Amino acid sequence: MEYYVYILHSLSIQKYYIGITANLDKRLEEHNAGVSYKAWTRRANDWIIVYKEQFESKKLALKREKEIKGYKGGNSFKNLITSR
C-alpha cells in the first residue's frame, strides 16, 4: 500500500497541517468536513494541499512526516512548500 505525506494550508486561519494518509483525496475531504483527529483543524474548512510526497510504506512516510515536522516554522519548511 502506498502512503502520502502531505501539507495542508488554510487561508482563513493561516495555519499549516502536516500528516500522512493512504488516501489523499478522502483525507482532504475529511479535513474540510471537520472529520479530523486534531480538533484545531476543525476550525477551518478551506484546507488545500500545498505539498505531497508518495512512499511505498507507512514506515517511510512516518519517518518523513517526523522530519518535515522538525522543519516547521523554519527556512527548510518554507523552502519545501514553495518549491512546488
C-alpha positions as CSV (number, residue, x, y, z in Angstrom):
1,M,0.0,0.0,0.0
2,E,1.2,3.5,-0.8
3,Y,1.2,6.4,1.7
4,Y,1.4,10.1,1.3
5,V,3.0,12.7,3.5
6,Y,1.0,15.9,2.9
7,I,1.0,19.5,4.0
8,L,-2.3,21.4,4.1
9,H,-2.8,25.2,4.4
10,S,-5.8,27.1,5.5
11,L,-6.0,30.7,4.3
12,S,-8.8,31.6,6.8
13,I,-6.7,30.7,9.8
14,Q,-3.2,31.0,8.2
15,K,-2.1,27.6,9.6
16,Y,-0.4,24.5,8.1
17,Y,-1.1,20.9,8.9
18,I,1.3,18.0,8.2
19,G,0.0,14.5,8.1
20,I,0.1,11.0,6.4
21,T,-2.6,9.0,4.7
22,A,-3.2,6.2,2.3
23,N,-6.0,8.1,0.5
24,L,-5.1,11.8,0.0
25,D,-8.4,12.8,-1.7
26,K,-10.5,11.3,1.0
27,R,-8.4,12.7,3.8
28,L,-8.6,16.2,2.4
29,E,-12.4,15.9,2.2
30,E,-12.4,14.8,5.9
31,H,-10.4,17.8,7.0
32,N,-12.7,20.2,5.2
33,A,-15.8,18.4,6.5
34,G,-14.5,18.7,10.1
35,V,-13.8,15.0,10.5
36,S,-10.3,15.1,11.9
37,Y,-8.2,13.6,14.6
38,K,-6.9,17.0,15.6
39,A,-9.5,19.4,17.0
40,W,-7.8,22.5,15.8
41,T,-8.0,21.5,12.1
42,R,-11.8,21.7,12.5
43,R,-11.6,25.5,12.9
44,A,-11.3,25.7,9.1
45,N,-12.9,24.2,6.1
46,D,-10.7,25.7,3.4
47,W,-7.7,23.4,3.6
48,I,-5.7,23.0,0.4
49,I,-2.8,20.7,-0.4
50,V,0.4,22.7,-0.8
51,Y,2.8,19.8,-0.8
52,K,2.8,16.0,-1.0
53,E,5.2,13.1,-1.3
54,Q,4.4,9.4,-2.0
55,F,6.0,6.5,-0.2
56,E,5.9,2.7,-0.6
57,S,5.3,2.1,3.1
58,K,3.8,3.6,6.1
59,K,7.1,3.3,8.0
60,L,8.9,5.5,5.4
61,A,6.0,8.0,5.4
62,L,6.1,8.3,9.2
63,K,9.8,8.9,9.1
64,R,9.4,11.7,6.5
65,E,6.5,13.2,8.4
66,K,8.6,13.5,11.5
67,E,11.4,15.0,9.5
68,I,9.1,17.7,8.0
69,K,7.6,18.5,11.3
70,G,11.1,19.2,12.5
71,Y,11.3,21.9,9.8
72,K,8.1,23.6,10.7
73,G,8.4,27.3,11.0
74,G,12.0,27.4,9.7
75,N,13.6,28.1,6.3
76,S,13.6,24.4,5.4
77,F,9.8,24.3,5.8
78,K,9.3,27.5,3.8
79,N,11.6,26.2,1.0
80,L,9.7,22.9,0.9
81,I,6.2,24.4,0.5
82,T,7.4,27.0,-2.1
83,S,9.4,24.5,-4.1
84,R,6.4,23.1,-5.9
